[in-house]
Amino acid sequence: MYVQVINGKTGDPEGLRRQLDKWREDVRPGAIGFVGSTVGVAEDGTFVAVVRFDDEAAAQANSSRSEQDAWWQETVKYFDGEPTFRASTDTGTIFGGGDDSAGFVQVMEGKVTDRAKAESMETPEMLDQLHKARPDLLGSFRVWFADGSFLEAAYFTSEAEARKGEKSSDFEGPGEEFAEVFGEMTFVDLKNPMITSA
């Protein structure tokens, strides 16, 4: 799988959302190798898109489509400055990954000090405990980049249930050790995510 991550800022979230709706209706039907996407704009105008393709060749072929290019040339006008693009084939999931039924998506970005150690903490036992304690967490999709940084999109039933789950004492994960390995993270809350599957 080949994943493109797009980050940006917008002062016109409604205008950008109209463009995203236009993509889903007019451009997506002909998308080459499109697997799925999670896209949204946070309340502060932060834009995040995680777009999945079968492979890099499919993504490049899709970008070369005249319909895609015309749509993007119009869409980029809704950003404050140029959005950034990153790509990777290094991905992982929890509970099967993303979920189209999610009503709330939280995007976390950071950089680990020791990836092997970080992943070793996510044991089947720990994940089983998490699954039982946090039924609001439907799954997550993580993308790793060459410099050790990552983006993870966590899919929840709703924001209200996610906030309630955050305060739950039913889950005792790795705690401080986990936080030490994953370091400082930024969080972007997509309260009205657009989740699309092929």
GINOR-V953668 format. One record per pair of residues at least 24 apart in sequence whose C-alpha atoms are under 10 Angstrom apart, sorted by the first residue. I is the first residue (numbers start at 0). J is the second residue. Records with the same first field share a line. If there is no record, write none. Layout:
# GINOR-V953668
I = J ; J
This chain:
# GINOR-V953668
0 = 32 ; 34 ; 51 ; 52 ; 53 ; 54 ; 55 ; 87 ; 88 ; 89 ; 90
1 = 32 ; 33 ; 34 ; 50 ; 51 ; 52 ; 53 ; 54 ; 55 ; 56 ; 57 ; 58 ; 86 ; 87 ; 88 ; 89 ; 90 ; 142
2 = 34 ; 35 ; 36 ; 49 ; 50 ; 51 ; 52 ; 53 ; 54 ; 55 ; 58 ; 85 ; 86 ; 87 ; 88 ; 89 ; 90 ; 142 ; 143
3 = 36 ; 48 ; 49 ; 50 ; 51 ; 52 ; 55 ; 58 ; 84 ; 85 ; 86 ; 87 ; 88 ; 142
4 = 36 ; 37 ; 38 ; 47 ; 48 ; 49 ; 50 ; 51 ; 83 ; 84 ; 85 ; 86 ; 87 ; 142 ; 150
5 = 38 ; 46 ; 47 ; 48 ; 49 ; 50 ; 82 ; 83 ; 84 ; 85 ; 86
6 = 40 ; 45 ; 46 ; 47 ; 48 ; 49 ; 78 ; 81 ; 82 ; 83 ; 84 ; 85
7 = 40 ; 44 ; 45 ; 46 ; 47 ; 48 ; 75 ; 77 ; 78 ; 79 ; 80 ; 81 ; 82 ; 83 ; 84
8 = 40 ; 41 ; 43 ; 44 ; 45 ; 46 ; 47 ; 77 ; 78 ; 79 ; 80 ; 81 ; 82 ; 83
9 = 40 ; 41 ; 43 ; 44 ; 45 ; 46 ; 75 ; 76 ; 77 ; 78 ; 79 ; 80 ; 82
10 = 43 ; 44 ; 45 ; 77 ; 78 ; 79
11 = 40 ; 44 ; 76 ; 77 ; 78 ; 79
12 = 39 ; 40 ; 41 ; 42 ; 43 ; 44 ; 45 ; 46 ; 77 ; 78
13 = 40 ; 77
14 = 74 ; 76 ; 77 ; 78
15 = 39 ; 40 ; 46 ; 73 ; 74 ; 75 ; 76 ; 77 ; 78
16 = 40 ; 74 ; 77 ; 193
17 = 74
18 = 70 ; 71 ; 73 ; 74 ; 75 ; 77
19 = 70 ; 71 ; 74 ; 193
20 = 193
21 = 70 ; 74
22 = 66 ; 67 ; 70 ; 71 ; 74
23 = 193 ; 195
25 = 66 ; 67 ; 70
26 = 64 ; 65 ; 66 ; 67 ; 68 ; 69 ; 70
27 = 61 ; 66 ; 67 ; 195 ; 197
28 = 197
29 = 61 ; 64 ; 66 ; 67
30 = 57 ; 58 ; 60 ; 61 ; 62 ; 64 ; 66 ; 67 ; 197
31 = 56 ; 57 ; 58 ; 59 ; 60 ; 61 ; 62 ; 64
32 = 56 ; 57 ; 58 ; 59 ; 60 ; 61 ; 197
33 = 57 ; 58 ; 61 ; 195 ; 196 ; 197
34 = 195 ; 196 ; 197
35 = 97 ; 99 ; 194 ; 195 ; 196 ; 197
36 = 97 ; 99 ; 193 ; 194 ; 195 ; 196 ; 197
37 = 97 ; 98 ; 99 ; 104 ; 152 ; 154 ; 189 ; 192 ; 193 ; 194 ; 195 ; 196
38 = 104 ; 189 ; 191 ; 192 ; 193 ; 194 ; 195
39 = 103 ; 104 ; 106 ; 187 ; 188 ; 189 ; 190 ; 191 ; 192 ; 193 ; 194
40 = 187 ; 188 ; 189 ; 190 ; 191 ; 192 ; 193
41 = 105 ; 187 ; 188 ; 189 ; 190 ; 191 ; 192
42 = 187 ; 188 ; 189 ; 190 ; 191
43 = 187 ; 188
44 = 78 ; 79
45 = 78 ; 187 ; 188 ; 189
46 = 78 ; 82 ; 187 ; 189
47 = 82 ; 83 ; 106 ; 152 ; 187 ; 188 ; 189 ; 192
48 = 84 ; 106 ; 192 ; 193 ; 194
49 = 85 ; 86 ; 106 ; 140 ; 141 ; 142 ; 150 ; 151 ; 152 ; 194
50 = 86 ; 194 ; 195 ; 196
51 = 86 ; 87 ; 88 ; 196 ; 197
52 = 88 ; 197
53 = 88
54 = 87 ; 88
55 = 86 ; 87 ; 88
85 = 144
86 = 142 ; 143 ; 144 ; 145
87 = 142 ; 143 ; 144 ; 145
88 = 142 ; 143 ; 144
89 = 141 ; 142 ; 143 ; 144 ; 145 ; 149
90 = 140 ; 141 ; 142 ; 143 ; 144 ; 149 ; 150 ; 151
91 = 139 ; 140 ; 141 ; 142 ; 143 ; 151
92 = 138 ; 139 ; 140 ; 141 ; 142 ; 151 ; 152 ; 153
93 = 121 ; 126 ; 130 ; 136 ; 137 ; 138 ; 139 ; 140 ; 141 ; 153
94 = 126 ; 127 ; 130 ; 136 ; 137 ; 138 ; 139 ; 140
95 = 137 ; 138 ; 139 ; 140
96 = 137 ; 138 ; 139 ; 140 ; 141 ; 152 ; 153 ; 154
97 = 137 ; 138 ; 139 ; 140 ; 141 ; 152 ; 153 ; 154 ; 155 ; 194 ; 196
98 = 136 ; 137 ; 138 ; 139 ; 140 ; 153 ; 154 ; 155 ; 156 ; 194 ; 195 ; 196
99 = 137 ; 154 ; 192 ; 193 ; 194 ; 195 ; 196
100 = 137 ; 154 ; 155 ; 156 ; 157 ; 194
101 = 135 ; 136 ; 137 ; 138 ; 153 ; 154 ; 155 ; 156 ; 157 ; 158 ; 190 ; 191 ; 192 ; 193 ; 194
102 = 154 ; 155 ; 156 ; 157 ; 158 ; 159 ; 160 ; 161 ; 189 ; 190 ; 191 ; 192 ; 193 ; 194
103 = 135 ; 136 ; 153 ; 154 ; 155 ; 156 ; 157 ; 158 ; 159 ; 160 ; 161 ; 188 ; 189 ; 190 ; 191 ; 192 ; 193
104 = 136 ; 137 ; 139 ; 151 ; 152 ; 153 ; 154 ; 155 ; 156 ; 157 ; 158 ; 161 ; 187 ; 188 ; 189 ; 190 ; 191 ; 192 ; 193 ; 194
105 = 139 ; 151 ; 152 ; 153 ; 154 ; 155 ; 158 ; 161 ; 186 ; 187 ; 188 ; 189 ; 190 ; 192
106 = 139 ; 140 ; 141 ; 150 ; 151 ; 152 ; 153 ; 154 ; 184 ; 185 ; 186 ; 187 ; 188 ; 189
107 = 141 ; 149 ; 150 ; 151 ; 152 ; 153 ; 183 ; 184 ; 185 ; 186 ; 187 ; 188
108 = 141 ; 142 ; 143 ; 148 ; 149 ; 150 ; 151 ; 152 ; 181 ; 183 ; 184 ; 185 ; 186 ; 187
109 = 143 ; 147 ; 148 ; 149 ; 150 ; 151 ; 181 ; 182 ; 183 ; 184 ; 185 ; 186
110 = 143 ; 144 ; 146 ; 147 ; 148 ; 149 ; 150 ; 180 ; 181 ; 182 ; 183 ; 184
111 = 143 ; 146 ; 147 ; 148 ; 149 ; 177 ; 178 ; 179 ; 180 ; 181 ; 182 ; 183 ; 184
112 = 147 ; 148 ; 179 ; 180 ; 181 ; 182
113 = 147 ; 179 ; 180 ; 181
114 = 143 ; 147 ; 148 ; 180 ; 181
115 = 180
116 = 176 ; 177 ; 180 ; 181
117 = 173 ; 176 ; 177 ; 178 ; 179 ; 180 ; 181
118 = 177 ; 180
120 = 172 ; 173 ; 176 ; 177 ; 180
121 = 172 ; 173 ; 177
125 = 170 ; 171 ; 172 ; 173
126 = 172
128 = 169 ; 170 ; 171 ; 172
129 = 169 ; 170 ; 171 ; 172
130 = 170
131 = 169 ; 170
132 = 164 ; 167 ; 168 ; 169 ; 170 ; 171
133 = 160 ; 161 ; 163 ; 164 ; 165 ; 167 ; 169 ; 170
134 = 160 ; 161 ; 164
135 = 159 ; 160 ; 161 ; 162 ; 163 ; 164 ; 165
136 = 160 ; 161 ; 164
148 = 181
149 = 181 ; 184
150 = 184 ; 185 ; 186
151 = 186
152 = 186 ; 187 ; 188 ; 189
153 = 188
154 = 189 ; 192
157 = 190 ; 191
158 = 188 ; 189 ; 190 ; 191
